[in-house]
Each structure stands twice: as C-alpha cells, then as structure tokens.
Amino acid sequence: MRLVPVMETPRIEIDLSKIAHNVKKLTELCGSKGVSITAVTKGVCGDPKIARLFLKGGIEIIGDSRIANLKKMREAGFQNPFLLLRLPALNEVESVVKYSSISLNSEIDIIKELSKTALKNNVIHKIILMVELGDLREGIMPSDLEVIVKEVIHLEGIKLSGVGTSLACLGGVLPDERNMSQLSNIAQSIEDKFGITLEFVSSGNSSVYTWLESTEDVGKINNVRLGESLLLGGKDLECKGIPGLYYDAFTLVVEVLESKVKPSVPYGKISVDAFGNIPEFENRGQIRRVILGIGRQDILLSGLTPRLDIEILGASSDHLIADAKKTDLKPGDEVIFDVDYGAMLAAMTSPYVSKVYLD
C-alpha cells in the first residue's frame, strides 16, 4: 500500500533490470545446449524498450504475433530479423513480407501468395513449416508434410528455413522426449530426402524449459520461442517457475476510488450482470468494500494476486471490487498486484494502463 500516489494510475511498473537478468540466465542455459532463442514480444505489445533488452542480451531474432507490433519496432529503427508467429492471413501477405523476415506457415496456398509477393518485392522470405505434434493448434499433420515440402522448395522468393511445432498453447501438451525426438527426426528426414539444410528446428513456448534443462540430447532442436520465461521467469510454468529467475518484473498499481462498509451480498431483484452472467456472492455480513480504478476492459482478473491481504470479489468494465478485510484502505491509496502472463498481456495491451519503466 502506498499512501500518496506519485504517478498516474492504473499503471504497470516494469523492472528492466529483472528482465535483463532473466535474459542472461536463459541465454546461458540455451547456449549451453546449442539452442538459440527467439524472444517473443507479443506479451508486451511489441514494446521497443523491452525488445532492445532482448537484443542487448544476445538474442538475435524477435518474434511477435501481430504485424502491427513488428511494424512498430521496424519504425523504431530495429534492423534485426523478425519472426511472425501467427499464421499469415491471405489479406496480409504484403505486410508479412514487408515487416517480417521469417514467418510460421502451415497452408500451401498462403505460402504461394507469399512467394508471389516476395518475388514482386525482390526479396527472399524465409518460412518455417509448422508440424502438428499433439497440441492441436497450428500445424501440418506429419503424414502430409513431405508433399508440402516438395512444393515449397520449388517456389521462388521463398526459402524453406525450418520446421517447428507449437506445444502447451491450446491443448496443454508439454514438450517431452517423445515429441521433441519426433520433431528432430522429422527435420532429419526432410534434410536427407530433399538434400537441404534447415536453419531452424524450432519449438515453443516457455514450457520447453523443463525438457531442455533435463535432456542430455536436444537432437536437431536448435531454436526455442520464449516469451513468458524471459518476462516473468516462467511464473506459470507447472505452477512453480524457473529457478533463479525473477517472477515479479511486472507489477500492477491501482488506486482506491471508494472505501465503504457495505453488505457482502447484493439486495433487490437479481438479473444478469454487465457481462451476461448471474453472479454469486458469499454472505459475509457487513464488509469493507473497496473500489479500485481498473476493470475487465484492462485486465484479466484471474491473473491478479494482491500483495495486501484483500480479496477480489469481481469487476465491471471499469471497476474492480475487493473485500479489504482488515486492511485500512482509503481513497487515494495504491494497491499493488503481481500479475501472471495473461494479466500482463492485457495490461500491456490496454491504452488505459500507463507503462512505467524502472531501471
């Protein structure tokens, strides 16, 4: 709790030195295994200050899911390779070729359009073919991959630079010896059959740490796409985090707008709330209810952990309601929250949350 606000609220405070520490530790670990890092900036909305920390720490490739974020960094003067993480849409191939050096792909028709656009712009656009290994997000089924590779290697303006997979994103399937060996074997098979050398054999996301730290042989895996572990130390990774990293480089600071003793249960005829739900409340008698100046439009409630002994009860678009319990909170006080990846992403994306950088 801070009694006198010194800056605009709500704000997310970003400790750059802690992020730099995480970058150093992870590049050392990955480097010891012969694996490079693609640093993912989508969680911070392509923030140039944080992206520069990644590059300063020895990371060469920046990855993001949004072309707007890649454009922002390009316009900020970045000359490093950019990887577009989200599969390209047909309507954005011009921007894909313009703002990214490499893109992840799984559809041959879109790759053909990328080829035409690259030729028109007299550039070579690298692609990584994504392979489905169980998480059921993007990816070509392994049995169909050879046919796609055969087409891709004959396209002008396109260079098949690698294969990759996405794990622990949608289905929660973790990288392990089985699926990482499968990806490695797929890469070896493509190189042998088509007489090419793949620049990237890439896995994501930060959940790859457990496998990478414990395995004695990474096979042909030579790249990992990391975001959360660089920013939050893998705080959500199997609910324990990565040892030796900082989990609190990002903190959310919110101001108290109202503090009053009120009933704990709404009274009157109950209907749906502003989001179409019928809320349920525990009867705690009279409690000190505080209203904080942030809401669902700006933050993911489930990703907030208050540092004070208060309990979040719910939120509307613009207000967060909490039971202050025995904490004496008054209007103007500031409450600090730790954030998980989802809450950080929402806060960094919201234009209504100020970003403050701490050295």
N, C-alpha and C positions, 0 to 999 in steps of 0.2 A: 504493500500500500504506500502511495506517495501522496502526501497531504496537499502539496501545491503543484498543480500541473505546470510544466515548464515548456511543453511543446503541444502541438496540435494533436487531438485525439479524434477517433482511434488511430493508432499508428502501430506499425510493426517495426521493431528495432532489430537491426541486422548487424551482428558482430562479425566483421570481416576477418579479424584475426583468427577466430574459431573456424571459419570456413577454410582459411588458408592452412590451418593445422590439419584439418580433415583431408584436404587435397594432398598435402605432403605425405601423410601416412598411407593413403590409398594408392598413390602413385608408386610409393616404395614397395608395397605389397604386390601390386600388379606387375611392376617392373621385375621383381624377383622371380616371377613366373613366366616372364617373357610376353606379358599381355599389356596392350595399350588401353587407354581409357578414352571413350567418347563421353565428354561431360554434357549432361542433359540440362538445359536451361528452361525447360517448359514450366517447371515448378516456380520459377521466379519471373515468368513472363518475359524471358529474353533480356534480363537486366544486364546492361553493359558493364556496370561496376563489378558484378559477380562473375560475369563471363571473363573479364580481364584477369581476375584472380585465378581462374582455371588455367588460362594460358600462361600466366606468370609462374604457376606451379608446375609447368612442364607438360601440360595436356595440349595436344595439337588440334584435335577435332572437337567442335562444338555441335551438339545435336539439339534440335527442337522440333516440336510437332506442328508449330504454327509458322506459316510463311511470313506473317506479319512480324513475328519476333526475329526471324532471320533477316528480314529487311531492315528492321530497327538496328540490329547490330552491324550490318553492312554499312548503313548510313552513318553509324558512329565511327567508321574507319577500320573495322575489322577486316583483315586480309586472309585469315586462316581458313581452312576447309570447313564448310558447314554440311551437316547431315540432316536431311529432312526425315524425321522419324515417322510421321503419319503417312500412310499410303497416299500417293498423289491422286487428286481427282482430275478427270479429263478437262474440266474447265480451268484448271490452274497450271497446266503444263508449262506455259510461258514463264510464269513466276517461279516454278520449280527450277527450271534451267537457269534462270537469271540469278536467283538468290541462294541456291544450294549447289554444292559441288558433287554431292552424293545423295541418293535417295533410296529408301527401302521400298521394294516393289513385290507384288505377287500376281499382277494381271498383265498378260501379254499385250492386250490391246492398248493399255495405257503406256507400256514400255515402247510400243511402236510410235505412239504420239510423241513421247519424249525424244525418240530418235529423230523424228522429222523436225522437231523444234530445235534440237541441238545442232542438226545439220544447217538449218536456216540461220542460226546464230554463230556458226563456225566454231563450235566448242565441242568438247568431249564430256559427256555427262556420265558419271560412274553410277552403277546401280548395285545394290545388294539384294539378292533374291531371298525372300523370307520363306522359311520352311515350317510347316505345321508339325509340332512335336508334342502336342497334347493339351496346350492351354486353350486352344480353340479361339484365338483372336485371329490375327492375320497370318497367312502362310499357305504355300503350295503343299499339297499332300506329297510326301516323299516319292510315292509311286509315279507321280506326274512330273516330277522335277526335270528329269532328263530330256523330255520333249521340249519343255520351256527353254532349257539351257541351249539346246540345239538351235532354236530360233533366235535367241538373244545374241549369240556370239556372231551371227551374220548381219546384225543390224549396224548400220553406220551411225556415227555420232554417239553411240552408246558403248560403254565398256563394262563388261561383267567383272566387277571388282571383288565380289564376295558372296557368301551365303550367311544367313543369320536366322535367329529364332527369337520369338518373344515368349517369355515364361513369367509366371506369377503376376500376371496383369489382370486377366479376366477370370480364368479358371483356377488360379491359385496354385498351379502346378510348379513345384520348385525345380530349379536346376539340380541335377544329380549326376552320378557317374553314368547312369543309363542314357539319359537324353543328351548329355554333353558328349559322350562317346559316339552316340548316333550322329550328332551334328558333325563331329570331327570325321567320322567315316564317310559321311555324305560329301564333305569337302574333298577328301582324298580321292573318292571315286570320280568326282567331276574333273579334278585335275588330271587324273590318269586317263580317263576316257577321251577327254577333249584336248589334251596336251596344253593346258593353260595353267597359270599360277594365280591363285586367288590372293588378293591383297588382304582381305578381311574374312575371318571366320568369327562372327560376332554373336554374343549373347547379351541379353538384358533381362532383368534390371538389377537393382542393388541386391536382390535376393541371391544373386550368383556368388556373393561373398562366402557363404558357408561352404559351398563346393570348392571355390577357388582356394580358400585358406587351407582346406583339408586334403585336397587331391595331391597325389605325388606326380601325376602326369596330366597336363592340360591337353595333350594331343595337339590338334591343329587349331584349337581355340586361341586366337591372338588379339581379341578385342572384346571389351565389355562396355555396355552403355549404362552409365551410372548417373543418378541424379540425387535421390534421397540420401544415400550414404555420404555424398560429398557435402550436402547441405545440412542434414540433420543426423549424421552419424549412423544412418540405418536404424533410427529410433524404433520404427515399426517392424524391423526385421525379426520375425519369430518372437516378437514382443520382448526383445532383450537388448537390441542394439549391438553395434560393433565395438569391441573393447578398445579403449584408447582414443576414441573419437568423442567430439563434443556433440551432444544431442540438443543443446539449447542456443544455437547460433541465432535463432529467430524467436523473438518474444513479442506477444501482442499486448499492447497497453490500451486500456479502455477507461473512460471516465464515468463516474457515477452521476446520473442525471436526477434520480429521485431515491429517497430512502425513507420508508414509512412502515409502521406496524399495520398489517392488514390481515384479513383471513387467509388461510392457506388454500381454500377451495372456493372457486367462483360460485356466485349465487345468482339465482334467476333462471329463466328457461334456457337450457343449453342447446346449441346448434353446432355447426361445424366452425372451425377457426378460419383464419385468413387463407389457409393452405388446404382447405377441404377435409381436415381431419377432426375427429371428435376427441378432444384432449381428456386425459385422465389425471387427476391430482390426488395426492395422499393428504388426508386430513391431519394436519399437524397443529391445529388450533391457530392462534394468532402468531404470526412470524414477522420478522423484519424483511420486507420485500424490497430489493433494490433494483432499479432500472439502470442498465449500462448502455452507453451510446454506440451500439453496434447491433446488427441483426442478420437475418438469413441472407439478405442480399449481398453481404460482405464476407461471410464466414461459414465454415462447416462446424456446427455446434458440437458434434460428436468428437471433433478433433481438438477440443479445448480442455486444458487442465489448469484450473486456477491455482495460484501459489498460496492464496489465502484459504482458510477453512470456510469456504462458501460452497453452495451447491446450485448449479444451473438448473432452473425449472423449465425453461422454454424460451422461445423468442418469436417475435413478429419480424416483419421485413427490416425494421429499423431499431428495435429494442431487444435487449437480452435481459431476461428476468431471472433473478437469483435469490435464494434464501441466504441472507447474510449470517445466519446462525448467531454466534456470539461476537462476531466482528463488528466493530463500531464504524460503519461506513457512512459518510456524509456526502452530499452533492459537492462535486469538485475533486473528490478523492480519485486516485487512479488505481486500477486493479490490473495486475499482471497475469497473463496466461502463458503457459507453454503450449506449443502447437505441434500437431503431427503433420505429415506431408499434405493431407487433404486440406487441413485448415490453413497451412502456409500457402498452398497454391491459391486458395480462394482469396485470402487477404492480399497476396501479391498481385492478383488479377484485378481486384476491386479498385476503381479510381477513387473511392471514398475512404480508403485506408492510406494514411501517409506512410512513406517509407523513409526511415531514418537510419543512417549508416554509422556504426561505431567502429573505430579503429582499435 
